[in-house]
Structure formats: structure tokens, C-alpha cells
Amino acid sequence: MKNPDRIVDPVLQHIVATRKERGITQTRLAEIAGVSRRALVNIEAGSDCTLSVLRRLLQAMSLDLRVENAAYNPPTLEDVYAENSARIAAENKRLKR
């Protein structure tokens, strides 16, 4: 059963959309990818899958998954330290008043 609160991964959304656009049934895709139909139904409903299963699904659909640098640059430890130090200094200054 699909969990309405669960956000389906955009990669899986693309696989499902492509499968439907190409008129491929879940049964056929499962056969080509070497996974059970039940597993495919669960994955399309938002269940997690392993990287190897994802790769087989992509290969069966003649799709490619590319890894690119993220636009998001997480803070470094130095950034976090500087932010925490500034916050502590501001709190100490406020408490001295």
C-alpha cells in the first residue's frame, strides 16, 4: 500500500513515467530487469531499493544515471565553528548586560 506521506524519489518518478510513456508493463520491466513484479510494484509505490536493483531497472529501460556536483555546498567544520563562536560571543555579551 502506498504511503501518501512518503515522497517518491525523482529518479523513480522518471523511471515510472518513462515506462508508462513507452507502454511497458510492470510485468515486462520486471522480467527484463530480473526483479520480481511485486518488488517493482513496491519500488514504484515509494519503497526503497538497492543500488543494484536501481541499476538493473535503468539498464532495462536504456536509461543512464549521472552523478554531478551538487549546487549545495555544505558548511565546513570551520564555518560551523565560526558560527558557533559568534553565537556564544553574542550570548555572553547579552548575559553581561
ROMAR-377388 format. One record per atom (N, C-alpha, C): residue in one letter; x, y, z; atom name. Coordinates in steps of 0.05 Angstrom, whole numbers, plus 5000, padded with zeros to 4 digits. Atoms other than C-alpha are relative to their C-alpha. Layout:
+------+------+------+------+------+
| code |   c1 |   c2 |   c3 | site |
+------+------+------+------+------+
|    A |    X |    Y |    Z |   CA |
...
+------+------+------+------+------+
REM end
This chain:
+------+------+------+------+------+
| code |   c1 |   c2 |   c3 | site |
+------+------+------+------+------+
|    M | 5017 | 4976 | 5000 |    N |
|    M | 5000 | 5000 | 5000 |   CA |
|    M | 5018 | 5025 | 5000 |    C |
|    K | 4984 | 4976 | 5003 |    N |
|    K | 5027 | 5068 | 4981 |   CA |
|    K | 4994 | 5019 | 5024 |    C |
|    N | 5001 | 4981 | 4978 |    N |
|    N | 5042 | 5116 | 5038 |   CA |
|    N | 4997 | 5028 | 4989 |    C |
|    P | 5004 | 4974 | 5012 |    N |
|    P | 5012 | 5184 | 5019 |   CA |
|    P | 5020 | 5021 | 5010 |    C |
|    D | 4982 | 4981 | 4989 |    N |
|    D | 5062 | 5220 | 5064 |   CA |
|    D | 5029 | 4996 | 4990 |    C |
|    R | 4974 | 5006 | 5010 |    N |
|    R | 5122 | 5188 | 5030 |   CA |
|    R | 5005 | 5014 | 4974 |    C |
|    I | 4992 | 4986 | 5025 |    N |
|    I | 5158 | 5228 | 4977 |   CA |
|    I | 5015 | 4981 | 4983 |    C |
|    V | 4987 | 5018 | 5018 |    N |
|    V | 5176 | 5186 | 4918 |   CA |
|    V | 5024 | 5014 | 4987 |    C |
|    D | 4975 | 4989 | 5011 |    N |
|    D | 5247 | 5197 | 4893 |   CA |
|    D | 4996 | 5008 | 4971 |    C |
|    P | 5003 | 4991 | 5027 |    N |
|    P | 5251 | 5237 | 4828 |   CA |
|    P | 5011 | 4980 | 4979 |    C |
|    V | 4989 | 5019 | 5019 |    N |
|    V | 5294 | 5183 | 4796 |   CA |
|    V | 4979 | 4978 | 4995 |    C |
|    L | 5021 | 5021 | 5003 |    N |
|    L | 5239 | 5131 | 4809 |   CA |
|    L | 4976 | 5012 | 4985 |    C |
|    Q | 5022 | 4988 | 5015 |    N |
|    Q | 5187 | 5180 | 4784 |   CA |
|    Q | 5006 | 5000 | 4970 |    C |
|    H | 4992 | 5000 | 5028 |    N |
|    H | 5226 | 5186 | 4719 |   CA |
|    H | 4998 | 4972 | 4988 |    C |
|    I | 5001 | 5027 | 5010 |    N |
|    I | 5232 | 5111 | 4712 |   CA |
|    I | 4970 | 4992 | 4995 |    C |
|    V | 5029 | 5007 | 5003 |    N |
|    V | 5156 | 5102 | 4722 |   CA |
|    V | 4989 | 5015 | 4976 |    C |
|    A | 5010 | 4984 | 5022 |    N |
|    A | 5140 | 5159 | 4674 |   CA |
|    A | 5010 | 4989 | 4973 |    C |
|    T | 4988 | 5011 | 5025 |    N |
|    T | 5187 | 5130 | 4621 |   CA |
|    T | 4987 | 4973 | 4993 |    C |
|    R | 5012 | 5027 | 5004 |    N |
|    R | 5159 | 5060 | 4630 |   CA |
|    R | 4972 | 5004 | 4988 |    C |
|    K | 5027 | 4996 | 5010 |    N |
|    K | 5088 | 5086 | 4620 |   CA |
|    K | 5000 | 5013 | 4972 |    C |
|    E | 4998 | 4987 | 5026 |    N |
|    E | 5107 | 5131 | 4561 |   CA |
|    E | 5007 | 4979 | 4978 |    C |
|    R | 4991 | 5020 | 5020 |    N |
|    R | 5139 | 5071 | 4526 |   CA |
|    R | 4980 | 4976 | 4999 |    C |
|    G | 5020 | 5022 | 5000 |    N |
|    G | 5079 | 5026 | 4541 |   CA |
|    G | 5010 | 4974 | 5010 |    C |
|    I | 4988 | 5025 | 4989 |    N |
|    I | 5120 | 4976 | 4580 |   CA |
|    I | 4985 | 4994 | 5026 |    C |
|    T | 5015 | 5007 | 4976 |    N |
|    T | 5081 | 4938 | 4633 |   CA |
|    T | 5020 | 4995 | 5023 |    C |
|    Q | 4983 | 5006 | 4977 |    N |
|    Q | 5108 | 4927 | 4703 |   CA |
|    Q | 5010 | 4972 | 4998 |    C |
|    T | 4991 | 5027 | 5003 |    N |
|    T | 5110 | 4853 | 4689 |   CA |
|    T | 5024 | 4997 | 4981 |    C |
|    R | 4979 | 5002 | 5020 |    N |
|    R | 5153 | 4862 | 4627 |   CA |
|    R | 5026 | 5013 | 5010 |    C |
|    L | 4976 | 4987 | 4990 |    N |
|    L | 5201 | 4912 | 4660 |   CA |
|    L | 5012 | 4982 | 5022 |    C |
|    A | 4989 | 5017 | 4979 |    N |
|    A | 5208 | 4865 | 4720 |   CA |
|    A | 5015 | 4977 | 4987 |    C |
|    E | 4987 | 5022 | 5014 |    N |
|    E | 5225 | 4808 | 4672 |   CA |
|    E | 5027 | 5008 | 4989 |    C |
|    I | 4976 | 4990 | 5013 |    N |
|    I | 5276 | 4849 | 4634 |   CA |
|    I | 5022 | 5006 | 5021 |    C |
|    A | 4981 | 4992 | 4980 |    N |
|    A | 5308 | 4876 | 4697 |   CA |
|    A | 5009 | 4978 | 5019 |    C |
|    G | 4993 | 5023 | 4983 |    N |
|    G | 5309 | 4809 | 4733 |   CA |
|    G | 4992 | 5005 | 5029 |    C |
|    V | 5011 | 4997 | 4973 |    N |
|    V | 5267 | 4831 | 4793 |   CA |
|    V | 4971 | 4990 | 4999 |    C |
|    S | 5028 | 5009 | 4999 |    N |
|    S | 5200 | 4807 | 4817 |   CA |
|    S | 4981 | 5023 | 4994 |    C |
|    R | 5020 | 4979 | 5005 |    N |
|    R | 5138 | 4844 | 4795 |   CA |
|    R | 4992 | 5013 | 5026 |    C |
|    R | 5007 | 4989 | 4974 |    N |
|    R | 5120 | 4852 | 4869 |   CA |
|    R | 5020 | 5020 | 5009 |    C |
|    A | 4979 | 4981 | 4992 |    N |
|    A | 5187 | 4885 | 4882 |   CA |
|    A | 4997 | 5026 | 4984 |    C |
|    L | 5003 | 4977 | 5017 |    N |
|    L | 5176 | 4932 | 4823 |   CA |
|    L | 4976 | 5017 | 5009 |    C |
|    V | 5024 | 4986 | 4991 |    N |
|    V | 5106 | 4950 | 4847 |   CA |
|    V | 5006 | 5015 | 5026 |    C |
|    N | 4993 | 4987 | 4975 |    N |
|    N | 5133 | 4966 | 4916 |   CA |
|    N | 5019 | 5023 | 4996 |    C |
|    I | 4981 | 4979 | 5006 |    N |
|    I | 5190 | 5007 | 4888 |   CA |
|    I | 4986 | 5024 | 4988 |    C |
|    E | 5015 | 4979 | 5013 |    N |
|    E | 5143 | 5047 | 4844 |   CA |
|    E | 4981 | 5014 | 5019 |    C |
|    A | 5018 | 4988 | 4980 |    N |
|    A | 5099 | 5059 | 4905 |   CA |
|    A | 5016 | 5016 | 5021 |    C |
|    G | 4984 | 4984 | 4982 |    N |
|    G | 5158 | 5090 | 4942 |   CA |
|    G | 5017 | 4984 | 5019 |    C |
|    S | 4982 | 5016 | 4983 |    N |
|    S | 5193 | 5032 | 4976 |   CA |
|    S | 5029 | 5004 | 4991 |    C |
|    D | 4972 | 4998 | 5007 |    N |
|    D | 5268 | 5034 | 4979 |   CA |
|    D | 5009 | 4977 | 4984 |    C |
|    C | 4988 | 5022 | 5015 |    N |
|    C | 5310 | 4993 | 4933 |   CA |
|    C | 5031 | 5002 | 5001 |    C |
|    T | 4971 | 5000 | 5000 |    N |
|    T | 5383 | 4974 | 4929 |   CA |
|    T | 5011 | 5014 | 4975 |    C |
|    L | 4988 | 4988 | 5023 |    N |
|    L | 5431 | 5008 | 4882 |   CA |
|    L | 5002 | 4980 | 4977 |    C |
|    S | 4998 | 5020 | 5021 |    N |
|    S | 5439 | 4943 | 4843 |   CA |
|    S | 4973 | 4997 | 4986 |    C |
|    V | 5027 | 5001 | 5012 |    N |
|    V | 5363 | 4939 | 4832 |   CA |
|    V | 4995 | 5025 | 4983 |    C |
|    L | 5003 | 4975 | 5015 |    N |
|    L | 5362 | 5012 | 4811 |   CA |
|    L | 5015 | 4999 | 4974 |    C |
|    R | 4984 | 5002 | 5024 |    N |
|    R | 5418 | 4999 | 4761 |   CA |
|    R | 4987 | 4981 | 4980 |    C |
|    R | 5013 | 5019 | 5018 |    N |
|    R | 5381 | 4939 | 4732 |   CA |
|    R | 4976 | 5012 | 4987 |    C |
|    L | 5024 | 4987 | 5011 |    N |
|    L | 5317 | 4979 | 4724 |   CA |
|    L | 5009 | 5021 | 4979 |    C |
|    L | 4991 | 4980 | 5019 |    N |
|    L | 5355 | 5036 | 4690 |   CA |
|    L | 5011 | 4987 | 4975 |    C |
|    Q | 4989 | 5014 | 5024 |    N |
|    Q | 5392 | 4988 | 4644 |   CA |
|    Q | 4978 | 4988 | 4983 |    C |
|    A | 5023 | 5012 | 5014 |    N |
|    A | 5327 | 4953 | 4626 |   CA |
|    A | 4985 | 5021 | 4984 |    C |
|    M | 5015 | 4978 | 5014 |    N |
|    M | 5297 | 5020 | 4606 |   CA |
|    M | 5019 | 5016 | 4982 |    C |
|    S | 4980 | 4985 | 5016 |    N |
|    S | 5361 | 5042 | 4569 |   CA |
|    S | 5002 | 5029 | 5010 |    C |
|    L | 4996 | 4974 | 4987 |    N |
|    L | 5367 | 5100 | 4618 |   CA |
|    L | 5027 | 5000 | 5013 |    C |
|    D | 4974 | 4996 | 4987 |    N |
|    D | 5431 | 5128 | 4648 |   CA |
|    D | 4997 | 5018 | 5024 |    C |
|    L | 5000 | 4984 | 4976 |    N |
|    L | 5442 | 5156 | 4717 |   CA |
|    L | 5027 | 5014 | 5001 |    C |
|    R | 4976 | 4984 | 4999 |    N |
|    R | 5492 | 5212 | 4721 |   CA |
|    R | 5004 | 5013 | 5028 |    C |
|    V | 4994 | 4988 | 4975 |    N |
|    V | 5526 | 5237 | 4783 |   CA |
|    V | 5015 | 5027 | 4994 |    C |
|    E | 4989 | 4973 | 5004 |    N |
|    E | 5541 | 5312 | 4784 |   CA |
|    E | 5005 | 5013 | 5027 |    C |
|    N | 4996 | 4985 | 4976 |    N |
|    N | 5567 | 5360 | 4835 |   CA |
|    N | 4974 | 5014 | 5008 |    C |
|    A | 5024 | 4987 | 4991 |    N |
|    A | 5511 | 5386 | 4877 |   CA |
|    A | 5004 | 5031 | 5001 |    C |
|    A | 4999 | 4971 | 4999 |    N |
|    A | 5494 | 5460 | 4875 |   CA |
|    A | 5003 | 5009 | 5029 |    C |
|    Y | 4999 | 4994 | 4971 |    N |
|    Y | 5490 | 5458 | 4951 |   CA |
|    Y | 5028 | 4994 | 5010 |    C |
|    N | 4974 | 5004 | 4988 |    N |
|    N | 5556 | 5467 | 4986 |   CA |
|    N | 4997 | 5001 | 5031 |    C |
|    P | 5004 | 5000 | 4971 |    N |
|    P | 5550 | 5444 | 5058 |   CA |
|    P | 5022 | 5015 | 5014 |    C |
|    P | 4980 | 4984 | 4985 |    N |
|    P | 5586 | 5485 | 5111 |   CA |
|    P | 5023 | 4981 | 5008 |    C |
|    T | 4977 | 5014 | 4990 |    N |
|    T | 5656 | 5464 | 5130 |   CA |
|    T | 5000 | 5000 | 5030 |    C |
|    L | 4998 | 4999 | 4971 |    N |
|    L | 5675 | 5450 | 5202 |   CA |
|    L | 5009 | 5027 | 5009 |    C |
|    E | 4992 | 4973 | 4992 |    N |
|    E | 5709 | 5517 | 5203 |   CA |
|    E | 4977 | 5020 | 4999 |    C |
|    D | 5024 | 4983 | 5001 |    N |
|    D | 5644 | 5551 | 5182 |   CA |
|    D | 4982 | 4995 | 5024 |    C |
|    V | 5016 | 5006 | 4977 |    N |
|    V | 5606 | 5515 | 5237 |   CA |
|    V | 5013 | 5011 | 5025 |    C |
|    Y | 4986 | 4990 | 4977 |    N |
|    Y | 5659 | 5532 | 5288 |   CA |
|    Y | 4998 | 5031 | 5002 |    C |
|    A | 5002 | 4971 | 5000 |    N |
|    A | 5659 | 5606 | 5268 |   CA |
|    A | 4971 | 5009 | 5008 |    C |
|    E | 5028 | 4993 | 4994 |    N |
|    E | 5582 | 5608 | 5271 |   CA |
|    E | 4994 | 4995 | 5030 |    C |
|    N | 5004 | 5006 | 4972 |    N |
|    N | 5581 | 5575 | 5339 |   CA |
|    N | 5015 | 5019 | 5018 |    C |
|    S | 4984 | 4981 | 4984 |    N |
|    S | 5636 | 5620 | 5366 |   CA |
|    S | 4986 | 5027 | 5001 |    C |
|    A | 5014 | 4974 | 5001 |    N |
|    A | 5598 | 5682 | 5343 |   CA |
|    A | 4974 | 4999 | 5016 |    C |
|    R | 5025 | 5003 | 4984 |    N |
|    R | 5533 | 5656 | 5374 |   CA |
|    R | 5007 | 5000 | 5030 |    C |
|    I | 4992 | 5001 | 4972 |    N |
|    I | 5569 | 5642 | 5440 |   CA |
|    I | 5008 | 5028 | 5010 |    C |
|    A | 4991 | 4974 | 4993 |    N |
|    A | 5602 | 5710 | 5440 |   CA |
|    A | 4976 | 5019 | 5003 |    C |
|    A | 5024 | 4983 | 4998 |    N |
|    A | 5535 | 5745 | 5427 |   CA |
|    A | 4984 | 4993 | 5025 |    C |
|    E | 5015 | 5008 | 4976 |    N |
|    E | 5502 | 5705 | 5483 |   CA |
|    E | 5014 | 5009 | 5025 |    C |
|    N | 4985 | 4991 | 4977 |    N |
|    N | 5558 | 5721 | 5532 |   CA |
|    N | 4998 | 5031 | 5003 |    C |
|    K | 5003 | 4971 | 4999 |    N |
|    K | 5553 | 5795 | 5514 |   CA |
|    K | 4972 | 5007 | 5010 |    C |
|    R | 5028 | 4994 | 4990 |    N |
|    R | 5477 | 5793 | 5525 |   CA |
|    R | 4998 | 4994 | 5030 |    C |
|    L | 5002 | 5007 | 4972 |    N |
|    L | 5486 | 5760 | 5593 |   CA |
|    L | 5015 | 5019 | 5018 |    C |
|    K | 4984 | 4981 | 4985 |    N |
|    K | 5537 | 5812 | 5616 |   CA |
|    K | 4985 | 5026 | 5005 |    C |
|    R | 5015 | 4975 | 4998 |    N |
|    R | 5486 | 5868 | 5607 |   CA |
|    R | 4983 | 5001 | 5024 |    C |
+------+------+------+------+------+
REM end
